[in-house]
Amino acid sequence: MIFYEDSQMEENFEKAAKAIHESKVLIIIAGAAMGIDSGIPDFRGPTGFWQDYPPLNENKLTITEIFVPQLLDKDPEFGWYLFANFQNIFQNSAPHKGFQILLEWGKKKKDNYFVFTTNVDGHFQRAGFPEETIIEWNGDVKYLQAKDPTLCDELWELPEDFHFERDSNTLKVKPPFPKGPPSWPPETQLEARPHVLLWGDFTWIKAPRNRQKERLRTFFTDKILSTKDAYVIIEIGITLSGYIDLNFYTL
């Protein structure tokens, strides 16, 4: 970690403010750190979400050992408990003021902005960012998909009348578990899973993200490459280079 003197920190803030003010385009990159001020614990940190699950902490289980596609096959009661708990946390938290500040900056750029986020909480949409300006790298927890995507490639939302019966002592929920899509007759509906990218996940449906990536490509081409306008990348918690190489968009 790098520490700065107060005077240097103030100077850096002034430089950043000047760059944002003078830029024509904003690209906002946000990871788990963006949600902390909304009351959402850090996802990866051992003292973040793990505070909610003492048994996991006691057994020294890590997030990469638990959040795998096989979880809903091996222990569906536990897997759906985690999903239901995350969904409850996200739904009961509100986007903090920082979202509105970023949105206001974007609007001042004549709506020349785009958001790249690894978060699955949907907070950018809830804060007022248009769907077409967002790429959700890991999906969105509010959507479900078929466990076997070769049988159905649709996404759907969990019905409002579907409720999980959670037991915080055992970290389990009771059946039935979600099926879908809802447009299919009940007797033909398929076993579902959250549309959230897990570790070693080869059954996650990529099509929505691919469409979002194409919108980012078009945005970068039309708003930056074609105009040569100055742009600023605001990184909050993650760096874009770990996911997308902007040089790709110059091809």
N, C-alpha and C positions, 0 to 999 in steps of 0.2 A: 504494500500500500504506500502511495506517495502522499506526503503531507506538505502543505504549502503554508507560508506565512500569510497572515490576514491580508496584507497589502497585495501579495501576488495572487491570492484567491480573488480579491476584488477586481484586479486587473484582468484575470481570466474571465470573470463574469462579464465584464464590460466588452471584451473581445467577442465573446459568444453572443451577447445581445446585439452587437453591431452586425455580426455575420448573419444572424437570423433576420434582423430588420432589413438588411440590404439584399437578401436572397429573394429569388423569384419563386422558388420551389422548395418544399419541405418533404423530407422522407423521415418518418418516425419509426424507430425500431424499439420494440418494447418486450421485455421478458418478465419473469416473475416479480422482479423488484417493483414493477409498475403497480402491482396490486396490493403491496404491503400497506400503503396508506388507506386503502379501502377496507382493511381488516382481513385480507386474505393472506394466510401464512405463506412463507416461501415454500415452493413445491419441493425442491431438491434438498434443501438444508436439513441436517439431522435434527435440528431443534425447531423446524417449521411445522409442517403437517404432522410430523411424528409426535408432537406434544399431544395430539388428539388420539394417538394410538399407543398407549404405554405398553401393551403386550408385544407390539412389534419392536419397540425400542429395547425392551427387556431381552428379547430373543435375538437382538442384533441383526434384524432383517433390514435390508436397504431397499430403497425405492426401486432400483433396477432389478432386484430379485422378485419383487411383488408385481410391478406393473408390466406384465407380459401377457400376450394374447391367450396363453394357456390357462390363465387364472380362472376364467369363467367356466372352463371345463373341469379343472381340478377341484375348485371350491367355489361354486357359483354363489352360495350364500354369503361368503366373505367378499367376493368380487363385487357383487351388486351392493353390498353394504358400503364399500369404499365409494362407488359411483354415486349412491344416494347421498352420502355424506358430503361429497364434494359439491354436488348439485345444490344441496341445502345451503352450504357456505356461500356459494356464488350468488344464489338467488336472494339471500338475506344480506348481501353487502351491496353498497352503491358505489358507482364510480366516483372517486375523489375529485377535488377541484382541479387537479393537474390535467385531467382529461379535457375539461372545459377550456383551460388555458391553451392547450395544444390545438383544440378545435378552433378557437378564436384566431390563433396565429395562422392556421391553415386558411381560414376564410379571408384573412387579410391578404393572402397570396392569390386571391381570386380563385379559390378552391383548387389551387395547384399543389395538392399534397397527397401522400399515400402512406398507409400504415402497414408495417410488417410486424406481426406479433406471434410469439410462441405460446401465448396464453390461450386457454380454452374457456375462459369465463364469459366471453361475449360482452365485456364492459365497454369496448370502444363503440359497438353498435348502440348499447344502452345510453352512452354519453352523447349520441347524436351523430357519430361518424357514419356516412352512408356506406352501405354494404359493398358497393362497387369500388370503394377506396381502401379496402382492407384485404390483406392476405393473412389467413390463419394457418400457420405452418403445421400445427398439431391438431387441427380440427376444432370442434366446438362441443362442449359437454352436453348441450341441450339436444343434440341430434343423436339418433340411433341408426344402425345399419344392420344388415344380416350378418351373422357370424360367418356364414359361407357366402362371400360376395359373388361367387359364380352362379348362385341361384337367384340373386336380386342385387342390383346396383343402386337401388333407391336409398335416399336418406329420409328420415321422418322424425318428428318430435315425439317425446314421450307424452301420451294422452294426459290431459289435465286431471282426469278422474282416476289415474293410476297412482297408487300410493304404496310406498315401501313400509313394511313394519320392521323398524330397526331396533336391534338390541345392542346397546352400547357396552354391555358387559361381555357378551360373546363376540361382538363385532360381526354379527350375522343379520341377514334379513330372511324372512320366510317366503317360500314360493307362494303364488306364481311369479315367474320372472317375465320381463317384457318380451313380446313377440311383435311381428309386423311383416310388411307395412300395413297400416290400418286400412288401406284401400282394398286389401285382399280379404276374401272370406275368412272368418276366424279359423276354420278347419284347415286352411292352407297356409296360414301365417308361419313365418320362420322364427327360429331362435334369434334373438337380437344381441347386440353388444353396443357399447358407446362408440360414437364416431370420434374417438380420441386416439392419436398415434401413440402406441406403446413401444416398449423396447423389443427389438427383434420382431417387428410387426409386419407380416406379409399378407395379411387379410384386410388391412385398413384400406378403404376405398379412396384412391388418390384423385379421382376425377374433379371434385370440387376445388382442391388445391391447385390442380393443373390449370383450371379456368382462371383462378385468382392470379397465378403466375403469369398467365398470358395478358391479363389486364395490367399487371405491373410492367411487363415488357412494353406494352403499347404506351403506357403512361411515360415511361422513361424515354422512349423513342420520340414521342410527340412533344413532351414538355421540356426535355433537356437536350437530347441529341440534335433535334431539328432546330431548336432555337438558340442553343449554346448559352442558355440562361444560367445564372449562378444558382446553385442549390446547396442546401445544408442537410446533413444527416444527423438527426438527434437520436442518440443511442441511450436507452434506459435499461440497464441490466444485462443486455446482450450486445454482441456486435454482429452486424449484417454479414460480414465476411465469413462467418462460420456456417452460413446457410446459402447465400446467393452471391456470386461474384458479379458485380455490376459490369465488369468488362465483357461479360457474356452478352449484355444488351447492346454492345457496340458492334456486334457481328451483323 
